[in-house]
Amino acid sequence: NQGTAFKVYLPSVQDGRNESKEATASDRSRAARGAGQRILLVEDEEAVRELASRALKENGYIVFEAGAYEEAIELFEREGGNFDIVFSDVVLPDKSGIRLIDDLLTREPGLQILVSSGYTDQKSQWPVIQKKGFRFLQKPYSLVDLLGTINELV
């Protein structure tokens, strides 16, 4: 006669509306497939980096992964700056993602840029991102949002 009772209420689906939403999301992600574009993905959280990398690779992109500023710079130089997009977290363990982007743009001004952050305070550097005109993806992001945004950049 002790314990806790939990009740879970789930919406019922009888008219197929949720199925059409899923189909629409699936259709959008199929339309956002890449064609071998090269992406430098810079994310310090390994699980997030692996998830984003796998999703991008499965959708036709060539992905190079780095977990920090220095690693990204080394990878960029080793590949001769041959990237279409740099997708970087704003907050990195060694230097900011914004500084990384600025440094990479001085080497390769034509790069397309996408930055991401889960922060909503000053760590997100939102005023700087807006001023520089970088595309921004708020964490957590969906696969459809990621692929759609990447597709808009290429």
Phi, psi and omega in degrees: 000027175229160178133193183231141176252134178243138174238130179246125179251120179246142179290140176275149180235114179237341185258001176080008182298319180294324178297320180292326176296318179295320179295320179297315178297319179295318178298318180295320181291326176294322180291339184264019180293145179275175179227048177085014177295145184264125183240129170266110181259118182241109183211125183280337178277111188303316182296318179294316180299314181295319179296311180296317181298313181297316180298316180293316179298317180293347181246026168093009179257154174259119189244134174244129188252141173219150181253357184201169181305303185301318179297320179294318179298314179299316179295318179300314180293319180298326180269007178065026180071014185279073178227148175269324185222142167248122179244106188233143169293148179286320183258113178243160185290333185254321175211168183285153175296329178294318177296319177302311181300314179302315180295320180289323179292332176290332179273327184216084187298340184274005181296142170272141188238135171225126178242156183217150177202149173261355181277150176240002179260201183297339178296334181290339180057035184305315179301322180292318180299316179296314182300320182277349178075025179284143172290144185229138177234116182283132174277146353283143180245155179272162177299319180297317179295317179299308182295320178297318180292316177300316180298323179293333182280333184266000000 
